[in-house]
Amino acid sequence: MRILITGVAGFIGSMLALRLLARGDVVHGIDNLNDYYDVALKEARLARCSGHTAFTFEQIDITDRTGMERLFRDNRFDAVMHLAAQAGVRYSIHNPHVYTDTNLVGFSNMLEGCRHGGVGHLVFASSSSVYGANAKLPFSEHDNVDHPVSLYAATKKANELMAHSYAHLYGLPCTGLRFFTVYGPWGRPDMALFKFTKGILEGTSIPVFNHGKMIRDFTYIDDIVEGVMQVIDRQAQPNPAWSARDPDPATSYAPYRLYNIGNNRPVELMRYIQVIEQCLGKKAVMEMLPMQEGDVPATCADIDDLARDTGFSPRTPVETGIARFVEWYREYYGIRQLFQGDTDLPLP
């Protein structure tokens, strides 16, 4: 297949590109390489793909309507994996316009490109953040998500609605994936694992929100990529049992589907930190803080539908995933020394 990946220099995008190339697909990647976090890390991810003859990269911002029109006019794609977005719940509180520009205007450009470009399947990144004020665990795609607690979450919910309108109006097959706290090597520096590892190694305090009383469905990158590939290969189909009198939010009479993609094994934040400490051989200095605006205390993905439809089966425990991240972090940043003396911490 010929597949377009937007946000290809990002964490998930770059890892997905490598896997698709390895199985023989042709990958066309775009990214704006913005400075939301370290551009050098994004360029290093891209460098891992650049040696493949079946890989093409263009620096394009999805908010650039003319550039996006040219992209779809000059190329034909069997499928699109749309990962480009302005990420970050907390960042959205202070920088709202970036989210409306990228996540709404940019997504509109993407939908129009897919519509006019004859794309066979649009898969797009949504987020577990759409569950907002919902407290029933595990989170189910079949529950309504009408009470977002951050603008970021609201833009992701809007993406789901926009995609459905194109599935309805133009028959564009659309599948939305609600990602749950992805982590692993080559991850994002604004995420907890990266921040905690850096802080512990440097001996600086790490911020622990809600005084550590948080639960997250941490999902390892390799499991995520496997699930995404399975979804790309499974074009969204109408649900013949869908009822307008009892509408199911996760399916439709149109070619449209929503899936959770998570680990379904939530972990307490304090346990997560403990495993990082064990892998580093060094205790964390923790700054206990109240819950941040826009955050939620717990997430857990109901993945029954994705497992049933694609065979998705995440296998990586946090002990294994964090150890792999720490190994990568030490190698990438050239950290070789082992920290000893603070405590004798057994390896996980």
N, C-alpha and C positions, 0 to 999 in steps of 0.2 A: 504493500500500500504506500501511497504518497501522503504523508501526514504533516500538517502544519502544527507546530507547537509555539504558542505565544508565551512570553516569559521564559524563554529557553535558557537564559543565563541564571535563572532562579534555582532554588534548591530542588524542587520536584521536577521542574522542566528539564534540567540538565541530566538528572539521573534517568528520567524517562527516555530522553533522547538516546542515551547510551544503550539502553535495553532494546529500543526499537531498531536501532542501527545493527545491533548484534544479531537480531533475528532476520535481518534482510530488508527492512523497510527503508524507504527514502524519506528523510526528515528535512523539512524546511523550517528553520527556527527564526523567530524575531524577538527582539528585546530592545527596550530603550536605554538600558544600562544606566538607570538613574542612580543618584547618590543617597537613596534612603538608607542603605548600608554600604559597606566597603565595596567599591567598584572592582578593586583588584581581585577579590574573591569571586565575583561574577565572571571576570575575564579568565580566571584560572579554571573555573568550571567549563567555560566555553572551549578552552584550549584542549580539554580532554576529548571533545567531540570533533575538533577541527581536522584531525588526521583521517577522518572517514570520508571517502570520496562521495558517499551518498548523503553527506550533510552539507547544507547551505545555510549561512547566517546572514541576516540583514538587520541593521539597527533601525528599527521603526518604532515609533510611539503609537499605540493603538488609538490615542486621541487625535492623531493626524488623519483626518478624513481622506484627504487626497492620497496620502501614502498608502492607506489601507485599500482604497479603491484600486490603485495601481497594482498592489500585491495580488489581489484576487483577479484582476484583469489579466495579469501576466502569467498566472499559475493556475493549475487545476489540482485540487486536493480531494482525496477520497474521504478524509476525516480531518477534523480540527480538534486539538486539545487546547482549550483556552485557559491558560493559567496566569496570564498577565493581569495584574491588579495592584491596587495600592493596599497592602496588607497592614495589619496591626490594629487591634481594638483601641489601645490607649492613644496611639498617634492620631486616630480619627477624632478624638475629643478636641484637640487643639488645632487640627489642620483639616477641617471639614471639606473645603473646596477641592482639595486634591482627590478626595474620594468620589465626589460627584463627577469630577472631570474624567478620572480614569475608570472608575467602576460602573458608571452609568453611561456617559458619552462614549467612552471607549468600547463598552460592551455593545452599544447600539451600532457602532461602526463594524464590530465583529459580526453581529447578526445580519447586517446588510450585505457584508462581504460573502457570508455563507449562502445567503439567499440568492444573490445574483451569480455567485460562482459555482452553483450546482454542487455544493458540498453534500456528501452522503450521510454524514453524522457529525453533529457538533456535540462534543463533550466539554462541559465547562465546570470550573471550580466554584463551588459554593462553600459553605463553612458551617461547622457545628455552632458557630455564634448565632445563627438564625434562630436557634431554640430560645434564646433570650430569657424571658421570665419563666419559661416552662420549668417545672420542678419534678415532673414524673420521669423517673429513670427506669430502664434506659430510654434515651431519646429515640422516638420512632418517626420515620418519614410520613407515617399515616396520621400523625397529630398535626393540628394547626399550629403555625408559628407566626402569630400576629402581634407579638409584643417584644420587639427587639429592644435591647438595652444599650446599644451603641449605634452610631451612624454606620460604622463598618458593617455591622450585622444587617442593618436596614438596606444597604446597597446590595448585599448578597441576596437577600430576600427579593429585592427588586429584580435582580438578574434572573431569578427563577421565574418570576411572573413575565418578564419580557420574553424569555425563551419560550414559554408556553404560548404566548400570543403568536410567535412565528411558527411554532409547530401547528397551531390551529389555522392561521391564515394562509401559510405557504407550504404546509406539509413538510417542514424542515425537521428531521429527526433530532431531538435534543435530549441529552442526558446530563443532569446536574449531580455532582458529587459533593456531599457535605463532608469535608475533611475534618478529622479529629486530631489535633495536636501532633503533627508529624515531626519526628526527630531522627537524628542519625548523622553520619559523616557528611561533610559538605553542607551542613545546615545553616540556618540564618543566624547572624550575630545578635539579632534582637529577641531571639527566643530564649526561654529559661535555661535550657541545657548549656547553651553557648555562654550565656552570662554567668551562670553558676560556676562552670569550669574555669573561666577566665578569672573570676573573682577569687576562687579558692586558691588557684595557682599563684595569684599575685598577693594573697594575704589580705585582700580588701573585703569589706562586708558585702554580703549579697542580700538583696531585698526579698523578704518572704512575706507575701501578702496574705491577708486574712489570718495573720498569726500562724500560718502553716496549715490551716484547716481547709485545705483545698484537695479536690480529687479530679484527676484528669485521665482521659482515655488515651494515653501516650501510644502512638502508633509508629512503628519503625519504617523507615523510608523504603526498604526493599519490599516489605509487605504492601505498602501503598502503591508502589510502581507496578507490582504484579496485578493488583486489583484494577488499576487504571487501564493497563493493557487489555485485560479481560473485558472491560466496559467498552473500550474503543472498538473492539471486534464484534460487539453485540449491539447492533443498531436498535435504537429505541423504537418500540412498536405500540400501536394503540392497544388499550385494554378493553376488550369487548364486554367485560362485566362492569365497566365504569357506569355509575348512575348519577344523573344530574340531581336527583332527589336526595342522594346521600353521597356527595362528592368526596372522592379519595384524593387528598392533596399530593400523593406520591405518584399517581398515574393519571391517565386521561383517555378520552376518546380520540385524542390526537397522538401522534408519535412522540411521546414525552414521558420521561421517567426521572425520578429523584431517588438517589441512594445515599445512605450513610456509608462512609468508608473509615472505619476505625478498628480498634483492637478488641473491643468488647471485654476488656479486662482492666478496669480503672485502677489507678495506683494513687495512693496518698502522696501528696507533695513531699512530706517529710521523709517518706521511704525513698522517693526519687532522689532527694538530696543525699540521703545516707548512701545510696549506691554510688553516686558521684564521688563522695568522700572515700569510699572503699577503693574505687578504681584509681583515684589520685594518691591515696595513702596520706591524706591530709584533711584535717577537720575544717569545716566551714565556719566563718564568722557571720552569724545571721542577724540581720536587722529585721525584727518583727514589726510588720506594718498592718494597718487596717485594709479591708477590701478596697480595691480601686474602683472608681466609677467605670461602668461599662463591663465589669467582670462578673463572672458567676462562680458559685462555690464548687460546683460539680458538673462533670460531663461524662457520659457513657453512651456508646453507640449501640443501638440495636442493628445488627448487621445480617439478620436472618434473610432479608430479601436479596441482598447482594450475594450471600453465600448460596442461596437456592438457585439464582439465575446464572451465576458465573462460576461457582465453585470457590469463591474467595474464602481464604482460610489463613488469617494472620498467624504466624508461628513464633515471632521473636519476643521473648520476655525482656523487660527493661534491663535486667542484669546483663544480658548479652548485648543489647543495643547500645547501652551507655558505654560498656567496655570498648565496643568498636568505635564509638565516637571519640572517646578519650585517646585511643591509639592514633586515630586520624589527626586529632587536634595537636598532639605532641609532634607528629611527623610534619604536619603542614606548617606549624609555627616554630619548628626546630627546637622544641623543648625536650631535653633528654634526661635532666636530673630527676631523681625520685625524691619525694619529700618524706622524710622520716623524722621521728623525734616527737612530733605532736601527739601521736597515738599509734598504737599498733592495730591497724585496721585490716581485718581479713578480706581477701578478695571475694567478690560475690560469686 
